[in-house]
Amino acid sequence: MGNSPLEQENILIRQLRRLIQSIEAAGHSFLPSTDQVLLQSIVEAAARIFGAAAASIALIDESLQELVFRVAYGAGQESLPGKRIPLDQGIVGYVAMTGQPIAVSNVQQDPRFSQSFAKSTGYVPRSILATPLISGDRVIGVMEVLDKISAPSFGLQDMELLGIFAAQAAIAIQQSQQFDRIDVALINGLKAIAGDESPDLQACLDNAAQLAGTGSIEVSDLQELARLIYDFSQLDEAGRRLCIQVLRTFQDYRISRPNFLK
Amino acid sequence: MPESSELPAWSSQFSLESLQELPLNGPLAGLSRDWAWGGSTGKGVSVAIVDSGLEYDHPRLEGQVRGGVIVEYDENAENKFRFIDDPEPQDLCGHGTACAGIIHALAPEADLWSVRVLGRDARGRAIQFAGGLNWAIEKSMQVINLSLSTGREEYYALFHQLADAAYFHRVMLISAANNIPAPCYPSLYSSVISVAAHAGHDPLTYYYNPAPPVDFGAPGIDVEVAWKDKATMTSTGNSFAAPHIAGLVALILAKHPDLTPFQVKTILVACASNVHLAPA
């Protein structure tokens, strides 16, 4: 590593840019498919265990006050994911708003049932069992199983069992959402470091682009940082606060001693 | 499948095969349903339903809704919630109206009050719930139906405090047990009346469970309930068991207004469908 400090800084900025691009291009790069695969396996297991014709998970989009179906198994497996329904509509909306599980035996006669939505998915169920996905005290989504094959309706025992499944799904979603947020926070932080708007930095980047032979040490450092942040996010609130406090103290110190890192 | 396995943990004690027939001795044996609530309509008893609101003009509630309050989550408020007066309540989803309809069917002249803590905003629910419960206690509601709960451990103390406040103010808290055996407040506290579902449909058939934390089993499976937009529907859940007991408590209090929560619970035990006079 015979580069001067300025050259090293330029390399770092360039690598930051690349990292930002790759993260953004990949969407949520760190834990994307795992999450989807896990949710898919949860709805599949639920449908099989309950002997249900279909199962699905929808998550709340708070900004739009809608539920977005994320995964489905059985009927609607292809058509349902990505579909949206307003929070105050349908049986899923009811469960999301009350945070209470519900079993409905004659869905078509249920005033809350959204015929138009069901038809748009190509599948109109007879019976529904739906339970909220709860993270902390927030409802983050709804898990439902449709049409018990062996019986006309779902019972309380089904409701209890689905609650256990839902708790598992909620943990998986919670962790991936924390990761999503960290992704976004990291990208924003990196953008700030790379200083999108600064013409001087642009010049630096242009400079940096001409430098060859970049190792990926800094990138792996950032990945290590991302891992650490993820680990911190798994702590309880007090633990997270402590970590933030430590980092902030370091940051304050760094600002007060401009030559500290030189 | 045997019937017991159709019911979840909290309700399994109310299945036909595990249901305990309990003998009653001593002075309690003199308590009868006729003495407890015979001839009562719940007249004048104030019942708060802490839930998703009440549809005040729903035909199943027959004009018994007297008003209420909306507890909204508010990031900037000191307690993270604020109260909005709600003289003609509406129900955002139907759950509260369903519970109120069950209470009204049993106690047709009880006054119904809406305490809306559930709704579109999926955030801050536990603190809204606590705020609504506190409101109902301070307004001296005599019966409070809680077909909702929180599982958050950090709210354990707050809800315990509220349950004690209710108990000391002679406010009856009727709380639905969670549908899964998990931390669930306030239904796990000893001073509340905790209710799970049994599979029967007769609204006056309820069972006492001598093994806490669930006190009573009442109808909760495929119950026909009132619903949003003046509708009715068939629904299942412990949510619909609790209001059956709340309705009976309103009947008892209309006839015996000076009873304390532990006396009411005692009367409910003595009059339960599985509790019988011991053979002499």
Interface residues (C-beta under 8 A of the other chain):
Chain A: I60 E62 Q65 L87 D88 G93 Y94 A96 M97 T98 G99 Q100 P101 I102 A103 V104 S105 N106 Q109 D110 P111 R112 T131 I134 G136 D137 R138 V139 I140 S153 F154 G155 L156 Q157 M159 E160 L161 G163 I164 A167
Chain B: S5 E6 L7 P8 A9 S11 D51 S52 L92 C93 G94 H95 L118 G119 R120 A122 R123 G124 R125 A126 I127 S147 L148 T150 G151 R152 Y155 N179 I180 P181 A182 A197 G220 I221 D222 W227 K228 D229 A231 M233 T234 S235 T236 G237 N238 S239
